[in-house]
Amino acid sequence: MLFIFAIMGIVATLLISVQLKKRGRKQESSVSLIGTIILSVVAAFQLFTVVPAGTVGVVDFLGMVSDNTLKAGVNLVNPAANIVKFSIKTQELKENMNVPSKEGLSVELEISLLFKLDPENANQIYKTVGPNYSEIILKPQFRSVVRGVTAKYEAKALYTASREILAGEIMGELRNLVGPRGILIEAAALRQIMLPARLTASIEEKLQAEQESQRMAFVLKKEEQEAKRKEIEAEGIKNFQNIVSEGINEQLLRWKGIEATEKLANSENSKIVIIGQGKDGLPIILGGDN
């Protein structure tokens, strides 16, 4: 609309400038000409539009929507067309809901969904749904899928590692439903789960018992390994003693006795008297106060 008003202003100021010039009022004619230039600049700017980063533009000219979307940056457009901008950034949808479990229990669930718009399908979203597509398409389908998936699992599965499997199943079903419409699902995170108090206590007791059982199994395994280590150590000591006892004989003992006698004889602090020959041929060693 601004482009049309600018064109009308340009025509009007040109006519006024011509009329003033004919009447010899050159100063007023110059002022009118400056107005024409300013309006021309304004009209020229209407030929371009800037699409911010993280968005795409849908061109709507008198109800006819272009099949091509405008990318981020400066784009040359029909000045009379309406440019509707859609965000293609990742968005978060948070939901707090009461969902049923397989046993029929009511579970309070807080879940976040990360999604974004497929830029190639922005024009289809605009034509068939509109800018408020998350409220019209995504949110109802999201709630329905979550309730349908949780109804297939027992409540304790929501409280244990099975929650990752559940989140993956929610993502898969939701992608099949909204993906063809141009909505891309990135992640579904179970933020908080509130089970009935009695069931929570029962699950925690069971998990604690399982952890205690695993701890005892670890302790027993450790004791078995220690007993095995001691058995191997004892076997090694036994083998060593057998080898040593087999290597000790009469000749070795005599030789060791002779070596000891020589060391005592060479010692400056020793008073040694060797008399005759002792048993087994070894010297009798007398010394000191003995």
Summary of the structure (lengths in Angstrom):
residues: 290
radius of gyration: 47.9
end to end distance: 130.8
largest distance: 161.1
contacts: 764
relative contact order: 0.07
helix: 57%
strand: 23%
